């Protein structure tokens, strides 16, 4: 279509029937030549434009960013001397805290506790601001202006970030006098944000946003205490280390302090491996099987190896069986709604054989372990016999390992379950958190390209399918774990940037993966990469070696 030069995308949308006023799926942003833009973007040259709503991943992110700004505005008005911290993602939304400007003596944040009545007031004020349909404004400010503005607001981590990026000017968003920065566009106005909820959680509260696929309902509340504890522990540890966000992490890189941080983070991982091994050893009279599960690129392989080593130190004798050897033959594999084989569903596993062999092993019998030939799609028995003696324990890793339906007839007291995931609680700044999913996708993209020759755009385009499988087969069973291992490293984003940035820049603007690649490049632009000399300090036993060069031993 032909439009006047300088017209905004919002004005263009009105010529298409006023779609921005569709309450079921309001227009939130647009892809302009596969790059995400806000609807105030002015059309000067010919473009390919695709408007996006909440049914698109970038639309959802735009909605959540905008909702966070509304929350920030209300909290700033109610508690001008406090700081809102949007800390990390929960299964039900974003975990937030209102904090004092000064931390505790050990570096951990000092939380300002809000009552249920105060939370209700925050929610009511947010709703009033949404009902008023206030526009989001944007203005370019100099670094000096930004530094003064955000220092006044108590957002020291945002100041650190902007000073370490190395730009002269920054886009700053405004809402009724409140200012903030985001690494992506906002919705046209607050009136688009029809669905949200606030509910108390731990020391703070959870900001809930619409479900994927049902814009009128918020995510169901899941109080997964083990997962939340691991995230909170990582957040507090980052604070104690003096790394409260990407800004202070950048400062440590630029000042040459990163090697000390690498050593501390690796020592923390080793301590966690040892702690889980101690728990297994304490139950050595009953536990004979250790199951390890987790989402893609969580470092499950490295976790199983390091855990096995710690168990050996305690005098146990770990034996490893790959759950992948218990697939049913190819023609027996269930199919999905598209008629394709669904290798990730529970029915794709030979549960009868698995349960029988585990019970035989627990009974002291010898079993012949199968080997699955993925090329032929069949199991083979090649004389690989195994039995479990007094000090032997069996370690098995797989996506269904936390699902009790995988081994319904095996004595549960004999099983110890570990959930491994990269649960980063590091934030970009006070109110821009980092997605654990983004962290894992970068890991996978680097590993797949290095070890399997898979081009980055293939990793990106298949990632949503991977996430759907995780939502179905892994995340519902997280709380079944006896122990949670957080495989995230506080220093890993500067490492991942070094490897991922060149891969992302190879993706063509015409590629279906270009939009996501552009978003990830913008995110990585906030991070100062490590040098090869600094990365040499990462030990060969590090979980990151599973993804970067120098495979973990």
N, C-alpha and C positions, 0 to 999 in steps of 0.2 A: 504494500500500500504506500501511497505517497503522502507525506506529512510536511507541514511547514518546518523550515530549519529552526532549530532551537526549542522545539516542543519537548516537553517532558514525557517520560514513559507513562506517568500517571494520566496525563492528558490523552496520550495515545489509547490507553486502556478504556477511557470513557467513550471513545469513538467505536469501541468494540462491544458496547452494550452496558457500560458501567459495571464491569465485572468486579471492580474493587469493593463493591458494596454487597457482594454475595456472602452472607453470614455463614453459609455452610463451608466455604473454602475461600476466604478473602485473598485477593492478590497481595503478596507480601514483598516481592522483589522480581527481578527479571534476569534472564541469562542473555547477555548481549555478546554475540559472537562467542558464546560458551564461557563468558566471564560474568560472574554475579555482580549486578548493579542494583542500587536502590531505585525506587520509582521516580525520584527527582532527577535522575540522569537525563541530560539534554541530548537530543538526537541532532547531530551535526552532519554526519556522514551516513551512507547506506549501511545497514546492519541486518543481521539475522537476530530476531528477538523472540524469546520464549518467556512468557509470564509464568511465575511459579507461585503456588500457594502452599498450604501445610502438607499437601500430599506429595511434596517433593522434599528430599533431604535438605536442600539449601533453603527451602521455604521454612522448614521446621527450625533450622538454626537461626534464621532471621527472626522468627517469632520469639524464640527463647531469649535471644539477645535483647530484643525490645522489651520483653517482660521483665528481664533483669534490670533494665534501666528504670522502668516504672518502680520496681521495688527499691532500687537505689535512691530514687527521688523521694519516696515516702520515708524511708529510714533516715535520710539526711535531714529532712524537715522535722522529724520527731526527735531525733537524737543527734543534733549538730556536732557534738563533741566526740561521737563514736564513729566507728568505721565498719561498714558492711563488708563481710568477706564471703564471697560465693566460692566455697572451698573445693568441692568435688562432686562428681555425679554419683547418685544412688539409683537403684533400680526404679524408684518411684519419682525421681526428680533431681533437683540440685540441693545439696546440703549447704546451708547458710548459717553464719554466726554474726552476731553484732558484738564487736570487740572494743575494748578500751584502746586508746591511742598508744599507750605504753604496754609492752609485754611483761610477763612475769620475769623473775630474776633468771630463770633457766632458759629464757628465750621463747618459751611457749606463749601463745597468745592468751591474753586475759579476757575471758568471755564475759560479756554483759548479758545476764540471764533475763529473758523477757517472759512475762506471764502469759497464760492463755488469753486473758483479756487484752493484753497488749498486742498479741498476734492477731486477734480479731480486729483490733483497731487498724493495724497495718493492712490487713486484707480489705477492710472497708474503705480505707483511703485510696488503696490501689484501684478498687472498683470505681470509686468516684472519678479518679483521674482517667480511667478507661471510658467511662460514660461520657466524660467531657470531650472525648475525641481530640485530645491535644496533639498537634503535629510534632514530629521530631525534626529538629533543625540541625544544620551542620555548618561548621565554619573552620577555616584554616587558621591555625595559630602557630606562632613561632615557638621554638623549644623553650625560650626564656619565659614566654607567657604561660606555656603549659606547666613549667616547673613551679611558677608562683601559684597558679591555680590549684594544682593537685597537692602541693605542699600545704596550702591553706586547708584543703579538705582532709588532710591526714593520710593521704594515699601515697605513702613514701615508696611503696613497691612500684607503683605506676611511674613515679618520678625516676626511680632507678632504671626502669625499663627504657623509658624514652631517652634518657641520657646515654645509654649504652648502645642504642640502635644506630646512632650517628646521623640523624637527619636534622635539617634546619627547621622544618615545618611539619605539623601533624593535623590531620582532620579530627576535630573535636565535635561530638554530638551534644545537642542541648535539648532539654525538656523542661519548660517552664522555669528557666533560670538555673537548673542543675546541669552540670557538665560532666562528660565522661568520654572515654575512648573505647573502641571495639575493633576487633579484627575481622569485620564484615559489616555489610549494610544493615540498617534498621528498617522496620516497617514504615509505611507513610505516616501513620498516626496511632495513637493509643487505642482508638476505637476498633482496630483489627484484633485486639487481644481479648477475645470474648471469654476464653476458658482458662481458668487457673485456680489454684487452691494453695493455702498455706497451712501446714500442720506441724505441731511441735515434734522435734526429733532430737534425742540425746541432749546436748547442751545448747542446741540451736533450733533450727526448723528446716523443713523441707519445702521448697518451692516446686509445686507440681504444675505441669503443663499438659496440653491435650495428648490423648493416646494417638499412636500412629494408626490411621484408619478410622478414627472416630473423633472428629474435631470437637464434638460437644461434650466429651467426657475426659476427665483428667486420668492420668495413669493410676492404676490401683495401688494402694499403699501396701508396701511389703517391708516389714521391719526385720530385715535380715541382719541380725546383730553381729554375726561373725564377719561378714563382709564389711559392715560399717566400722567395726573395731579395727580391722586391718587398715582401712582407709584413714581413720582417725590417727592411728599409730604412726602411719607414714607422714601424715600432715604435721603432727607434733615433732617427729624426728627431723623433718626438714627445717622447722622453726628453730629447734635446738642447734642444728648445724649452721644457723644463720642464713639459710636459703629459703626465703619465704615466697619466692616467685622467680620467674625467669630473669628479672632485672638483677637481683642479687647473685643469681647463678652466673649471669654474664660478667658481673664484676669480678667474681672469683676466677673466671677464665682469663679475663683481661689482665688481672693482677698476678697471674701465675700461681694461684693457690689451688688449681683444679686437681693436681696429683694427690694432694692430701685428702681431698674430698673423695677421689676414686678409692683410695686405700680405706677410708672410713666406711664407705658404702659397701665395699667388698667384704670387709670384716663383719658388718651387720648381717649380710647374707649368710656368711659362714656360721655366724651365731644362730641364725634362724634354722639352718639345716640341722645344726647340732641339737637345738631345742626339740625339733620334731623327732629326731632320732631318739632322744631321751624319752619322749612320750611313748614311742613304740617299744623301747627297751623296758620301760616300766610295766608294760602289759605283755611282756614276752611269754608269760605263762599261758596266755590265751591267743594273742594275735599271731597269726601265721601268714596273713595276706595283707599287702599294702596296695591300695588302689590310688592312682594319681589321675586327676582330671583337670581340665581347664580349657579356656577358649583358645582359638588359633594364636600362635606366636607368643604364648605365655612362657615359653621356656620349659615345657614339661619334660623334654628329653634330658636337658641339663639338670633339672631338679631331681629326676629319678637317679641319675648318675651320682650327683653329690650326696643325695640322701643315702644311697647304697654305701658310699664311702664312709659316711658318718656312722652307719650301722655296723660296718666292719670294725671300726675303731672300738666299738662297745662289745665286740666279740660275737656279733651275729654274722650269719652267712647269707647275704642276699642272693637270690636267684631271680632272673628277669625273664618274663614271658610277655611277648607282644600280643595285646588283645586283637590286633589286626589279623592274626592267624586264625581267628575264630569267625570269620565271615562265612556266611552260607555260600554255596556254589552260585555262580552268576545268575543262572536261570531261575533260582529260587528267591532272588533279591526282590523285595517289594518295589513298586513303581509309584512315582509321585503323580500329582494332578496333571502333569504334562506328558505322562506316559514314559518318563525317563526313570532309569534305575535310581532309587534313593539309597545311596550307600551310607548315609548318615543316620537313618532311622534305626530304632532298636531291632526291628525285624530283620535287618540285614545281617545280624549276628546269629550264629548257631548257639543259642542260649542253652539248649538241652545238653550239647556236648560240653560247653564251658562249665555249667553247673555240675555235671557228672564228674568231670575231671578234677574240679576243685574239691568236691566232697571226697573223691578217692584219695587225693593228696593229703587232705586233712585226716583221713583215716589211716595214713601211713602206707598207702599203696603206691605202686609205681605206675605211671601213666605215660603214654606215648604222645608227645606234643605235636600238633599238626603244623604244617607250613603252608601258608596260602600263597599261591602263584597268581599274582594280579594280572599277568599277561593272559594266562589261560582261564582265570576266573574260577579256580578250583583249589580245594584243599588236598594236600598230600601228606602221607605219613612216611617218614624216611628214617625211622629208627632213633629219633631223638627222645630218649626216655628220661624221666625225671621222677624223683621222690623227695619228700621233705623230711629231714632229720631234726633232731632236737633244737639245734641252733639256726636252722634254715628259716628264712622268711621269703615269701614270694612277692615280687614287686611287679605290678602290671599297670600300664598306662593306656588310657583311651577315653573317648569323649563321653561314654556312658558310665564311667566308673563310679559316679556318685548316685546313679539311678538305682534304687533298690530293686526295681523290676528286672535288672540285668541278671541277678543271682537270687531269685526269690526263695530257693530251697537250700541256700548255704547259710550256716550259722553266722548271724551278724556279729556275734561277739568275737569271732575269729578274724574280723576284717577291720583294718584301720584305713580311713579315707583322707586323702590330702587334696585340697583345692589349690591349684597354682594359677595365678594370673598377675599381669602387670598392672597393679592397682596404683597408678601414679596419683598423688595428691598435690603435686606441684602445680601452681597456677601461673598464668601469664602475668597477672597482677591481682589486686584485691578482688576484683569482680569479673574476671574473665578466666574461667577454669579451663583445664586441658582435658580433652576427651581421652579416656583410657583406650577407646577403640582406635583413635587416630594413632596413638603411640604403637599399638600392636600392628596396625596396617603398615606403618613405616618399617617395623622390624621384618614383617613378612616380605614386603617388597624387596628389601635389601637381600634377604636370605635367598628368596626364590630366584632373583636375578643372578646371584653369585653362584649358587649351587645347582640350580636346575635350568638356567638359561631362559627363564620366563621373563618376558618384557614387562616393564612396570605397568603399562596400561592394562594388561591382562589381570594383574593383581588387583588393580583399582576397580575394574568393571565387574569382577566376580566377588568383590568384598561384601556387597549387600546380601548376596546369596549365602556367604559364609556367616554373616551376622544372623540371618534368619535361622540357620541351622543351630547356632549357639543359643538363640532365644528359645528354641524348641527343645534342645537336647542337653544343654549344660546349665544355663543360668537358673532354671527352676529348681535345681538340686544342690545349689551352692551350700545351703545351710546343713546338708547332710554330712559335710566334712567334719572330721575330728580335728583337723588342723588346716590353717590357711597359710600358704607361702606366697608372699608378695614379691614377685620377681622384678619389680620396677627398680631401677637405679636412679638416684638423684642426679647423676651426671650424664645420663644416657642421651638426652635430647641433643646436646652439642655433638655427640658421637654420631647419632642417626642423621643429623643435618649433613655432616661431612659426606656420608655415603648416599643419602637420598636425594639431595638437591640436584646433582648432575643427572640422576636418573629421571627425575620429574621434568627437568628442562628439555629432555629429548622428546616429550610427548607433543605431538602436532596439535595445533589449534582446531583441526578438523576431527580429531579423535573424540570418541564418546567419553574418554577419561580426562579430557582437557579441563573441564570445569573443576573436577575434584583435584587435579594436579595443581591448578592455579590457586585453589584454596589452601592446599598444603604448602605450596611455596610461600604464600603470604604469611602463613603461620610460622614457617621456618625462618622467615626474614627477621623475626623478633629474636632469634637465637644466635649467639656467637659460637661458631664451630670450633672444635678442638683441632690441633695440628696433628700430623702423623706421629711426631715425637711424643706428644702428650698421650696419644692413644696407645703408644707402646707400653705405658704404665698399667694398662688393663691386663690383669693376669690371664694366662691361658685357661684357667679354670673358671673364669667369669661366665655368667649366663649369657652375657652379650656376645661372647665368642661363638655362640650358636648361630648368630645372625651376621656378624661382621667377619672379616678375614681372621684366620687363626682359630679354627674350630676348637671348642672346648675339649680338653683331654678326657 
